[in-house]
Amino acid sequence: MRCPYILPMEELLRTNDITLVPLVKTLLDAEGIDSFELDVNMSVLEGSIGILPRRLMVRTDQADRARRVLRMNGVRFEV
């Protein structure tokens, strides 16, 4: 049985660029698109050298809209 409180999400962005995740999150927030950052604390394991990618997830029902927002703003994000 599927829990009504858990929304399906999909990966929108995977990057080693630590500046890209906050930029994309800001763009999505401005459009009212929910997003969730994964792997943001991995720098503890990697020593802050940027070898492990960070991921940004969006709700599945908002994923197409999120991709459109990123394309309109010139963000390269293809996973």
C-alpha positions in Angstrom: 0.0 0.0 0.0 1.4 3.4 -1.0 1.7 6.0 1.7 -0.3 9.2 0.8 2.3 11.4 2.5 5.3 10.2 0.4 5.6 12.0 -3.0 7.6 10.3 -5.7 10.7 12.3 -6.7 13.2 12.0 -9.5 16.8 13.3 -9.9 17.0 16.6 -11.8 20.6 17.4 -11.3 23.9 15.6 -10.4 27.0 17.7 -10.2 30.4 18.2 -8.6 30.0 22.0 -8.9 29.0 23.1 -5.4 27.8 26.5 -6.7 25.3 25.0 -9.2 23.0 23.3 -6.6 22.2 26.5 -4.7 21.7 28.4 -8.0 19.2 25.8 -9.3 17.5 25.5 -6.0 17.0 29.3 -6.0 15.5 29.2 -9.6 13.2 26.4 -8.7 12.1 28.1 -5.4 11.2 31.3 -7.3 8.9 29.2 -9.5 7.3 27.4 -6.6 8.9 24.0 -7.5 9.7 21.8 -4.6 13.2 20.4 -4.5 15.4 18.4 -2.1 19.2 18.2 -1.9 20.9 14.9 -1.5 24.6 14.2 -0.6 25.3 17.8 0.6 27.2 16.5 3.6 29.4 14.2 1.6 32.3 16.7 1.8 32.9 15.3 5.3 33.9 12.0 3.7 35.7 13.4 0.7 37.7 16.2 2.4 36.0 19.0 0.5 37.8 18.3 -2.7 34.6 17.9 -4.8 34.9 14.4 -6.1 31.5 13.1 -5.0 28.5 14.6 -6.8 25.6 16.3 -5.1 22.1 15.6 -6.3 19.0 17.7 -6.5 15.6 15.9 -6.5 12.2 17.3 -7.6 8.7 15.9 -7.3 7.9 13.7 -10.3 4.8 15.8 -11.1 7.0 19.0 -11.2 10.0 17.5 -13.1 9.1 18.6 -16.6 8.4 22.2 -15.4 11.7 22.2 -13.5 13.6 21.1 -16.6 11.9 23.9 -18.6 12.9 26.5 -16.0 16.5 25.4 -16.1 16.6 25.4 -19.9 15.1 28.9 -20.0 17.9 30.0 -17.7 20.7 28.4 -19.6 21.5 25.8 -16.9 23.1 22.6 -18.2 21.6 19.8 -16.1 21.1 16.6 -18.1 21.5 13.6 -15.9 
